[in-house]
């Protein structure tokens, strides 16, 4: 799944941007891979309720950081990758370390490709990552959509986990 997530994000972010400064966007993409490496693992190995909280916060963070322009539909690929990793848990600590290393390498590859492609376009953004985070407001259409998406996807996985359904990732 590490390779799948990496390829999906390469294909997505080689022609789109995050609507804030390119340097900060590249580091944000590495941060996305940090989320991929840690939080699906934790959500799988803790109680369903704690998993719900972890998934909710992770999905909300991913959507807020990578889906500022809904026209790009980045959320589909970013969240698909998260739930693919969630739905294919690692069984041992050694497997976790290998997945973590693979995802960090994948994150650097995606960030480099993103940076190189976007620098060639030579478009500069005035927004910073701080501006994007501060602009999150559930009273706006975008903020309400982001919150509903995070709450809905996390709730579906939680219900599936509580009812012991197999592969709840496909429900979202």
Secondary structure in CASP SS format (residue, H / E / C, confidence):
PFRMAT SS
TARGET T0000
AUTHOR 0000-0000-0000
METHOD secondary structure of the structure
MODEL  1
X C 1.00
X H 1.00
X H 1.00
X H 1.00
X H 1.00
X H 1.00
X H 1.00
X H 1.00
X H 1.00
X H 1.00
X H 1.00
X H 1.00
X H 1.00
X C 1.00
X C 1.00
X C 1.00
X C 1.00
X C 1.00
X C 1.00
X C 1.00
X C 1.00
X H 1.00
X H 1.00
X H 1.00
X H 1.00
X H 1.00
X H 1.00
X H 1.00
X H 1.00
X H 1.00
X H 1.00
X H 1.00
X H 1.00
X H 1.00
X H 1.00
X H 1.00
X H 1.00
X H 1.00
X H 1.00
X H 1.00
X H 1.00
X H 1.00
X H 1.00
X H 1.00
X H 1.00
X C 1.00
X C 1.00
X H 1.00
X H 1.00
X H 1.00
X H 1.00
X H 1.00
X H 1.00
X H 1.00
X H 1.00
X H 1.00
X H 1.00
X H 1.00
X H 1.00
X H 1.00
X H 1.00
X H 1.00
X H 1.00
X H 1.00
X H 1.00
X H 1.00
X C 1.00
X C 1.00
X C 1.00
X H 1.00
X H 1.00
X H 1.00
X C 1.00
X H 1.00
X H 1.00
X H 1.00
X H 1.00
X H 1.00
X H 1.00
X H 1.00
X H 1.00
X H 1.00
X H 1.00
X H 1.00
X H 1.00
X H 1.00
X H 1.00
X C 1.00
X C 1.00
X C 1.00
X C 1.00
X C 1.00
X H 1.00
X H 1.00
X H 1.00
X H 1.00
X H 1.00
X H 1.00
X H 1.00
X H 1.00
X H 1.00
X H 1.00
X H 1.00
X H 1.00
X H 1.00
X H 1.00
X H 1.00
X H 1.00
X H 1.00
X H 1.00
X H 1.00
X H 1.00
X H 1.00
X H 1.00
X H 1.00
X H 1.00
X H 1.00
X H 1.00
X H 1.00
X H 1.00
X H 1.00
X C 1.00
X C 1.00
X C 1.00
X C 1.00
X C 1.00
X C 1.00
X C 1.00
X H 1.00
X H 1.00
X H 1.00
X H 1.00
X H 1.00
X H 1.00
X C 1.00
X C 1.00
X C 1.00
X C 1.00
X C 1.00
X C 1.00
X H 1.00
X H 1.00
X H 1.00
X H 1.00
X H 1.00
X H 1.00
X H 1.00
X H 1.00
X H 1.00
X H 1.00
X H 1.00
X H 1.00
X H 1.00
X H 1.00
X H 1.00
X H 1.00
X H 1.00
X H 1.00
X H 1.00
X H 1.00
X H 1.00
X H 1.00
X C 1.00
X C 1.00
X C 1.00
X C 1.00
X C 1.00
X H 1.00
X H 1.00
X H 1.00
X H 1.00
X C 1.00
END
